[in-house]
Amino acid sequence: MTQGQEQELEAIAQRYQRRAGAVPADRYSLLRPEVWQMWQERQRALLRVLAQRPGALADWRLAEVGCGAGGNLQEMLRFGFRPEHLQGVELLPERYAAARAVLPEAVSLYLGDASQAEIAPASQDLVLQSTVFSSILSDSVQEALAQAMWSWLKPGGAVLWYDFIVDNPRNADVRGVPIRRVKALFPEARIRWQRVTLAPPLARLVCRLHPSAYTVFNSIPWLRTHVLAVIEKSSS
């Protein structure tokens, strides 16, 4: 790892700490109508993706990059993944501790830089990332992480990618990751993607009028700011 990459990882931690103090405590609460609708929309789209993949879900192995407090891995358990087949990597110690507190002991968790995680090559059926790459402002750190994720996949495996594609003019700590960048990060992949998630600032605004307004505005594709992508490795 270069000095510049180490500095970017330190900067990511600092940016998260700064954001934690600036964002209202209930901003991402599932009790908020815009949040539970975003969550349910993404969950439905992800389940459709998983249902289209060959094999038995209980046999699949999945690693998550940036597992945070463990919410996505808890979802995978509810979907039917076996805990001993799940792994998570988290950069921030406080989030790692929160994940460890709620996840079964059989779920393997690693603290530190995900590009250096001790996950065996060609050992995972799926690798999940959710709004991690948009928090990385260094191209080289993005590229190192993408290479690591790609190396973990078995032939025929896939990266499950959820992230936003447009810049947030109010938040200089993140940047959008358009599909052309995803293709550059995974040049050997077959990529299928769909736009999801009504722009969060707009979602918060319209849901103040009525929760059903989310569905109305989300029916307009260009108001959706995120993509759910399946980034597949060849089976041959």
DRENRO-799427 format. One line per 10 residues: their letters; for each residue x, y, z of N, C-alpha, C, O. Coordinates in steps of 0.2 Angstrom, whole numbers, plus 5000, padded with zeros to 4 digits. Last residue first. Layout:
REM DRENRO-799427
a> X,Y,Z,X,Y,Z,X,Y,Z,X,Y,Z; ...
***
This chain:
REM DRENRO-799427
ssskeivalv> 4921,4903,4915,4926,4899,4911,4933,4901,4913,4938,4899,4910; 4912,4911,4920,4912,4905,4923,4918,4900,4920,4920,4895,4923; 4916,4928,4923,4915,4923,4918,4916,4916,4922,4920,4915,4926; 4908,4938,4935,4914,4935,4933,4912,4929,4928,4908,4925,4930; 4897,4952,4935,4898,4945,4935,4905,4943,4932,4907,4946,4927; 4889,4962,4944,4895,4963,4941,4898,4956,4941,4901,4953,4946; 4874,4970,4945,4877,4964,4946,4883,4963,4941,4882,4964,4935; 4869,4985,4954,4872,4982,4948,4874,4975,4950,4876,4973,4956; 4858,4998,4957,4860,4991,4959,4862,4987,4953,4859,4986,4948; 4861,5015,4958,4861,5009,4954,4862,5003,4958,4866,5003,4963
htrlwpisnf> 4853,5031,4963,4857,5025,4964,4856,5019,4959,4852,5019,4955; 4844,5040,4960,4851,5042,4960,4856,5037,4961,4862,5038,4961; 4829,5044,4951,4833,5039,4955,4840,5040,4954,4843,5041,4949; 4824,5053,4942,4825,5055,4948,4828,5050,4953,4829,5051,4959; 4824,5046,4930,4829,5050,4930,4830,5054,4937,4834,5057,4939; 4811,5038,4931,4818,5035,4932,4824,5040,4933,4828,5038,4937; 4798,5040,4941,4802,5044,4936,4809,5042,4936,4812,5044,4941; 4793,5034,4952,4791,5031,4945,4795,5035,4939,4794,5032,4934; 4796,5042,4962,4801,5037,4961,4799,5033,4954,4803,5029,4952; 4785,5050,4964,4791,5053,4961,4796,5048,4959,4800,5049,4954
vtyasphlrc> 4776,5040,4969,4774,5044,4963,4780,5047,4960,4781,5046,4954; 4782,5035,4980,4781,5030,4974,4779,5034,4968,4782,5032,4963; 4782,5046,4988,4788,5043,4986,4787,5039,4980,4791,5039,4975; 4769,5049,4991,4772,5053,4986,4779,5050,4984,4781,5051,4979; 4765,5041,5002,4764,5039,4995,4767,5043,4990,4768,5040,4984; 4768,5050,5013,4772,5044,5012,4771,5041,5005,4776,5039,5001; 4766,5067,5010,4763,5061,5011,4768,5055,5009,4771,5056,5004; 4775,5078,5013,4768,5079,5011,4764,5073,5012,4758,5073,5015; 4786,5072,5017,4783,5077,5022,4776,5078,5020,4772,5079,5024; 4790,5066,5006,4787,5062,5011,4784,5066,5017,4780,5063,5021
vlralppalt> 4797,5076,4999,4790,5074,4996,4786,5069,5002,4780,5070,5002; 4809,5077,5006,4804,5083,5005,4797,5080,5003,4792,5082,5007; 4815,5065,5006,4813,5068,5012,4808,5073,5012,4804,5074,5016; 4817,5064,4992,4812,5059,4995,4810,5062,5002,4804,5061,5004; 4826,5074,4989,4819,5074,4987,4814,5070,4990,4809,5071,4992; 4837,5068,4996,4834,5075,4998,4827,5076,4995,4823,5079,4999; 4838,5055,4989,4836,5056,4996,4834,5063,4998,4829,5063,5002; 4830,5051,4974,4835,5055,4977,4834,5057,4984,4828,5060,4985; 4824,5034,4975,4823,5041,4974,4828,5046,4977,4830,5044,4983; 4830,5020,4970,4831,5025,4975,4830,5032,4973,4834,5035,4969
vrqwriraep> 4839,5013,4955,4834,5013,4960,4835,5019,4965,4840,5023,4964; 4842,5007,4939,4842,5013,4943,4837,5012,4948,4831,5009,4947; 4852,4992,4936,4846,4996,4936,4846,5002,4941,4849,5001,4946; 4863,4982,4926,4862,4986,4932,4855,4990,4931,4852,4990,4925; 4876,4970,4923,4869,4972,4922,4867,4976,4928,4869,4975,4934; 4891,4966,4916,4888,4971,4921,4880,4972,4919,4879,4974,4913; 4904,4956,4916,4898,4957,4912,4894,4961,4918,4893,4958,4923; 4922,4961,4917,4915,4959,4920,4910,4960,4915,4910,4964,4910; 4934,4966,4915,4933,4959,4913,4926,4957,4914,4924,4951,4912; 4935,4978,4922,4935,4978,4914,4933,4971,4912,4931,4971,4906
flakvrripv> 4930,4986,4934,4929,4979,4933,4929,4978,4925,4924,4976,4922; 4932,5000,4933,4935,4996,4939,4935,4988,4938,4939,4985,4941; 4926,5003,4921,4933,5004,4922,4936,5000,4927,4941,4997,4927; 4912,5001,4925,4915,4997,4920,4923,4997,4920,4926,4992,4918; 4911,5011,4935,4911,5004,4937,4914,4999,4932,4917,4994,4934; 4912,5022,4927,4918,5021,4931,4917,5013,4934,4923,5010,4935; 4901,5021,4920,4907,5020,4916,4913,5019,4920,4918,5016,4918; 4891,5023,4930,4892,5016,4927,4899,5016,4923,4902,5010,4923; 4898,5034,4943,4894,5032,4937,4896,5025,4934,4901,5022,4936; 4898,5037,4958,4901,5033,4954,4897,5030,4948,4893,5026,4949
grvdanrpnd> 4899,5053,4966,4895,5048,4963,4900,5044,4959,4905,5046,4957; 4907,5056,4982,4907,5057,4975,4903,5052,4971,4904,5046,4973; 4909,5064,4998,4907,5059,4994,4907,5061,4986,4907,5067,4985; 4912,5076,5004,4915,5070,5007,4914,5064,5003,4916,5058,5004; 4904,5086,5000,4911,5086,4997,4914,5079,4999,4920,5078,4996; 4888,5089,4999,4893,5084,5003,4899,5083,4999,4899,5079,4994; 4880,5095,4990,4880,5098,4997,4885,5094,5002,4886,5095,5008; 4881,5089,4978,4884,5096,4979,4884,5099,4986,4888,5103,4987; 4885,5074,4975,4880,5077,4980,4883,5084,4981,4889,5085,4984; 4885,5066,4959,4888,5070,4964,4883,5073,4969,4878,5075,4966
vifdywlvag> 4878,5050,4955,4878,5057,4954,4882,5060,4960,4881,5058,4966; 4876,5037,4958,4879,5038,4952,4880,5046,4951,4884,5048,4946; 4877,5027,4973,4874,5032,4969,4879,5034,4963,4885,5034,4964; 4876,5009,4974,4879,5015,4976,4876,5020,4971,4872,5019,4967; 4878,4992,4976,4873,4997,4977,4877,5004,4979,4880,5004,4984; 4882,4977,4969,4884,4984,4969,4878,4988,4970,4874,4988,4966; 4889,4961,4970,4882,4965,4971,4884,4972,4973,4887,4973,4978; 4899,4952,4960,4899,4958,4964,4892,4961,4964,4889,4962,4959; 4898,4935,4957,4897,4941,4956,4897,4946,4961,4896,4944,4967; 4905,4919,4949,4902,4923,4955,4901,4931,4953,4902,4932,4947
gpklwswmaq> 4911,4913,4939,4903,4913,4939,4900,4917,4945,4894,4918,4945; 4924,4908,4949,4922,4909,4942,4914,4908,4942,4911,4904,4946; 4923,4917,4965,4924,4911,4961,4922,4912,4954,4919,4917,4952; 4931,4932,4970,4925,4929,4967,4928,4922,4964,4933,4922,4961; 4942,4939,4975,4939,4934,4979,4934,4930,4976,4932,4925,4979; 4946,4947,4964,4950,4941,4966,4947,4936,4970,4948,4930,4970; 4937,4957,4966,4937,4953,4960,4940,4947,4961,4938,4941,4959; 4941,4963,4978,4935,4960,4977,4934,4955,4971,4931,4950,4972; 4954,4968,4973,4953,4963,4979,4947,4959,4978,4946,4953,4979; 4950,4977,4964,4954,4971,4962,4954,4966,4967,4954,4960,4965
alaeqvsdsl> 4943,4986,4971,4940,4983,4966,4944,4976,4964,4941,4971,4963; 4954,4991,4979,4948,4988,4982,4944,4983,4977,4943,4978,4979; 4962,4997,4970,4964,4992,4974,4959,4988,4977,4959,4982,4977; 4953,5007,4965,4955,5002,4961,4958,4996,4965,4957,4990,4963; 4951,5015,4976,4945,5012,4973,4947,5006,4969,4945,5001,4969; 4964,5020,4978,4961,5016,4983,4955,5012,4980,4954,5006,4982; 4965,5027,4966,4970,5021,4967,4967,5017,4973,4968,5011,4972; 4956,5038,4967,4955,5033,4962,4959,5026,4963,4957,5021,4962; 4949,5043,4982,4955,5042,4979,4954,5036,4973,4952,5031,4975; 4938,5044,4989,4939,5050,4984,4945,5048,4980,4947,5052,4976
issfvtsqlv> 4925,5034,4994,4932,5034,4993,4934,5039,4987,4931,5038,4982; 4911,5034,4995,4915,5037,5000,4922,5037,4999,4926,5040,5004; 4907,5026,4984,4906,5034,4984,4909,5037,4989,4910,5044,4989; 4910,5014,4988,4915,5017,4984,4914,5024,4983,4918,5028,4981; 4900,5011,4998,4907,5011,5000,4911,5015,4995,4915,5020,4997; 4886,5008,4995,4888,5015,4996,4895,5015,4999,4896,5020,5004; 4889,4992,4997,4884,4996,4998,4886,5003,5000,4888,5004,5006; 4894,4977,4990,4896,4983,4993,4891,4988,4992,4887,4988,4987; 4898,4959,4991,4893,4965,4992,4896,4971,4994,4901,4971,4998; 4901,4945,4982,4904,4950,4986,4899,4957,4986,4897,4959,4980
ldqsapaiea> 4898,4928,4980,4895,4935,4980,4900,4939,4984,4902,4937,4990; 4905,4916,4982,4900,4917,4977,4898,4924,4975,4896,4925,4969; 4923,4916,4985,4916,4919,4987,4912,4918,4981,4914,4919,4975; 4935,4912,4982,4932,4908,4988,4925,4910,4989,4921,4907,4993; 4946,4917,4974,4941,4912,4972,4937,4908,4977,4936,4902,4976; 4958,4919,4988,4955,4920,4981,4951,4915,4979,4951,4909,4981; 4952,4922,5005,4955,4918,5000,4953,4919,4993,4947,4920,4992; 4955,4936,5014,4950,4932,5011,4953,4928,5005,4956,4931,5001; 4961,4946,5023,4963,4939,5022,4957,4934,5020,4955,4930,5023; 4962,4962,5016,4958,4957,5020,4960,4950,5018,4962,4949,5012
qsadglylsv> 4966,4973,5009,4971,4968,5012,4968,4963,5016,4972,4959,5020; 4955,4980,5006,4959,4977,5000,4965,4973,5003,4968,4969,4999; 4950,4984,5018,4947,4978,5014,4951,4975,5009,4951,4969,5007; 4958,4988,5032,4958,4989,5025,4955,4983,5021,4958,4978,5021; 4949,4983,5047,4954,4986,5043,4953,4987,5036,4947,4987,5034; 4943,4968,5054,4944,4975,5055,4950,4978,5051,4955,4975,5052; 4931,4956,5050,4938,4958,5049,4938,4966,5050,4934,4969,5047; 4921,4942,5054,4922,4949,5053,4929,4951,5054,4933,4948,5058; 4911,4928,5051,4918,4931,5051,4918,4938,5050,4916,4941,5045; 4898,4921,5060,4900,4926,5054,4907,4929,5056,4908,4932,5061
aeplvaraaa> 4897,4915,5071,4899,4911,5065,4901,4915,5059,4904,4913,5055; 4892,4923,5081,4899,4922,5081,4902,4918,5075,4907,4919,5073; 4879,4934,5073,4882,4927,5076,4889,4927,5076,4892,4929,5071; 4879,4952,5077,4880,4946,5072,4882,4940,5076,4885,4940,5081; 4880,4962,5086,4873,4959,5084,4874,4953,5080,4868,4950,5079; 4893,4964,5089,4889,4964,5095,4882,4961,5093,4878,4958,5097; 4900,4966,5077,4901,4960,5081,4896,4959,5087,4895,4953,5088; 4894,4979,5074,4893,4973,5070,4894,4966,5074,4890,4962,5074; 4901,4987,5083,4893,4986,5083,4891,4980,5079,4886,4977,5081; 4914,4985,5080,4912,4983,5087,4904,4982,5087,4902,4977,5090
yrepllevgq> 4914,4991,5067,4916,4984,5068,4913,4981,5075,4910,4976,5075; 4911,5004,5071,4906,5001,5067,4908,4993,5068,4903,4989,5068; 4923,5007,5078,4917,5008,5082,4911,5004,5078,4907,5001,5081; 4933,5005,5068,4933,5001,5074,4926,5001,5078,4924,4996,5080; 4931,5005,5051,4930,5009,5057,4929,5005,5063,4925,5001,5063; 4931,4996,5041,4937,5000,5042,4937,5003,5049,4942,5004,5052; 4926,4979,5039,4925,4986,5041,4931,4990,5043,4935,4987,5047; 4920,4965,5031,4926,4969,5032,4924,4976,5034,4920,4979,5030; 4912,4949,5034,4912,4956,5033,4918,4959,5035,4922,4957,5039; 4905,4934,5028,4911,4937,5030,4910,4945,5029,4906,4947,5024
lheprfgfrl> 4896,4919,5029,4896,4926,5028,4902,4929,5031,4905,4926,5036; 4894,4905,5032,4896,4907,5025,4896,4915,5023,4897,4917,5018; 4890,4904,5044,4897,4902,5043,4899,4904,5036,4905,4903,5034; 4876,4908,5043,4881,4912,5046,4888,4911,5044,4892,4915,5044; 4869,4905,5027,4871,4902,5033,4876,4907,5036,4880,4909,5032; 4855,4915,5020,4862,4913,5020,4864,4910,5027,4861,4912,5032; 4842,4919,5021,4843,4912,5021,4850,4910,5020,4852,4904,5020; 4838,4932,5023,4836,4929,5016,4838,4921,5016,4834,4918,5012; 4843,4934,5036,4835,4933,5035,4834,4930,5028,4829,4927,5027; 4856,4935,5032,4854,4929,5036,4846,4928,5036,4844,4923,5036
meqlnggagc> 4856,4947,5025,4858,4941,5022,4856,4935,5026,4853,4929,5023; 4852,4956,5035,4848,4955,5030,4849,4948,5026,4845,4944,5025; 4864,4955,5042,4858,4953,5045,4853,4952,5040,4849,4947,5041; 4872,4962,5033,4873,4955,5034,4868,4952,5038,4866,4946,5037; 4867,4975,5033,4866,4971,5027,4867,4963,5029,4864,4959,5026; 4871,4978,5047,4864,4978,5045,4863,4974,5038,4858,4970,5038; 4883,4980,5053,4881,4973,5052,4874,4973,5049,4871,4967,5048; 4888,4993,5054,4886,4990,5060,4883,4983,5059,4880,4980,5064; 4899,4990,5040,4896,4994,5045,4894,4991,5051,4898,4987,5054; 4905,4983,5030,4899,4980,5033,4896,4984,5038,4890,4983,5040
gvealrwdal> 4915,4985,5019,4911,4990,5022,4905,4988,5026,4900,4991,5024; 4910,4971,5009,4915,4976,5010,4912,4982,5013,4907,4984,5011; 4905,4955,5013,4903,4962,5012,4909,4966,5013,4912,4966,5019; 4904,4939,5005,4908,4944,5009,4906,4951,5007,4905,4953,5002; 4897,4923,5004,4896,4930,5003,4901,4934,5008,4901,4933,5014; 4893,4908,4997,4897,4911,5002,4897,4919,4999,4898,4920,4994; 4879,4897,4996,4883,4902,4993,4887,4905,4999,4885,4906,5005; 4870,4888,5001,4876,4885,4999,4881,4891,4997,4887,4890,4997; 4858,4894,5002,4861,4892,5008,4868,4889,5007,4872,4888,5012; 4854,4896,4988,4856,4901,4992,4860,4899,4999,4865,4902,5001
agprqalvrl> 4859,4885,4976,4855,4885,4982,4858,4891,4986,4864,4891,4988; 4859,4889,4958,4861,4886,4964,4857,4887,4970,4851,4890,4969; 4859,4904,4948,4859,4897,4949,4861,4894,4956,4865,4898,4959; 4849,4919,4951,4855,4916,4951,4855,4908,4952,4850,4906,4956; 4837,4925,4953,4839,4923,4946,4845,4919,4945,4847,4917,4940; 4836,4928,4966,4832,4923,4963,4833,4921,4956,4832,4915,4955; 4844,4939,4967,4847,4933,4970,4842,4927,4967,4845,4921,4966; 4836,4949,4960,4843,4947,4958,4845,4940,4960,4847,4936,4956; 4826,4949,4969,4825,4947,4962,4831,4945,4959,4831,4940,4955; 4832,4954,4980,4829,4948,4981,4828,4945,4973,4829,4939,4972
larqreqwmq> 4835,4967,4976,4841,4962,4977,4838,4955,4978,4841,4951,4975; 4823,4973,4975,4827,4972,4969,4832,4967,4970,4834,4963,4965; 4818,4972,4988,4815,4969,4983,4819,4968,4977,4819,4962,4974; 4828,4981,4994,4827,4974,4996,4824,4970,4991,4826,4964,4989; 4825,4993,4988,4832,4990,4987,4831,4982,4989,4834,4978,4985; 4812,4995,4993,4813,4995,4986,4820,4991,4984,4820,4987,4980; 4815,4995,5007,4811,4990,5004,4812,4989,4997,4812,4984,4994; 4823,5007,5008,4825,5000,5010,4821,4995,5007,4824,4990,5005; 4814,5017,5003,4821,5016,5000,4823,5009,5002,4825,5005,4997; 4804,5015,5013,4803,5014,5006,4809,5013,5002,4809,5009,4998
wveprllsyr> 4811,5019,5025,4808,5012,5024,4806,5010,5017,4807,5005,5015; 4814,5032,5022,4820,5027,5023,4817,5020,5022,4820,5016,5019; 4802,5039,5021,4807,5039,5015,4812,5033,5016,4814,5030,5011; 4797,5037,5034,4794,5034,5028,4798,5034,5022,4798,5029,5018; 4806,5032,5048,4805,5037,5043,4802,5035,5037,4805,5030,5034; 4810,5021,5054,4804,5023,5056,4802,5029,5051,4796,5031,5051; 4823,5018,5051,4818,5014,5047,4811,5017,5049,4806,5015,5046; 4834,5032,5051,4829,5028,5055,4824,5024,5050,4821,5028,5046; 4843,5041,5046,4842,5034,5043,4838,5029,5047,4839,5023,5046; 4841,5052,5055,4841,5053,5047,4840,5046,5044,4837,5046,5039
dapvagarrq> 4841,5053,5068,4836,5049,5065,4836,5049,5058,4831,5047,5055; 4852,5062,5071,4852,5055,5074,4847,5051,5070,4849,5045,5070; 4858,5072,5058,4853,5071,5063,4853,5064,5065,4854,5059,5060; 4875,5075,5055,4869,5072,5052,4864,5071,5058,4866,5068,5063; 4887,5078,5061,4883,5084,5057,4876,5081,5055,4872,5085,5054; 4893,5068,5066,4892,5074,5071,4887,5079,5067,4884,5083,5071; 4895,5060,5056,4892,5057,5061,4889,5063,5066,4884,5063,5069; 4904,5067,5048,4897,5067,5046,4893,5064,5051,4887,5067,5052; 4916,5066,5055,4913,5072,5054,4906,5072,5052,4902,5076,5055; 4918,5052,5054,4917,5055,5060,4914,5062,5060,4909,5064,5064
yrqaiaeleq> 4920,5051,5040,4914,5048,5043,4912,5051,5050,4907,5052,5052; 4932,5058,5038,4925,5061,5035,4919,5057,5038,4914,5061,5039; 4940,5050,5045,4939,5057,5048,4933,5060,5045,4929,5063,5048; 4940,5039,5037,4938,5038,5044,4936,5045,5047,4931,5046,5051; 4946,5044,5026,4939,5041,5026,4936,5041,5033,4930,5043,5034; 4959,5047,5030,4954,5053,5028,4947,5050,5028,4942,5054,5030; 4964,5035,5031,4964,5039,5037,4958,5045,5036,4955,5046,5040; 4964,5031,5017,4960,5027,5022,4959,5031,5029,4954,5031,5032; 4972,5041,5012,4965,5041,5010,4961,5037,5015,4955,5039,5017; 4984,5037,5018,4982,5044,5019,4974,5044,5018,4970,5047,5021
eqgqtm> 4986,5025,5011,4986,5025,5018,4982,5032,5021,4978,5032,5025; 4988,5030,4998,4982,5026,5000,4981,5025,5007,4975,5026,5009; 5000,5037,4999,4994,5040,4997,4988,5036,4999,4983,5039,5001; 5009,5027,5002,5008,5032,5007,5001,5036,5006,4997,5037,5010; 5003,5011,4996,5007,5017,4995,5005,5022,5001,5000,5021,5004; 5004,4994,5000,5000,5000,5000,5004,5006,5000,5009,5007,5004
***
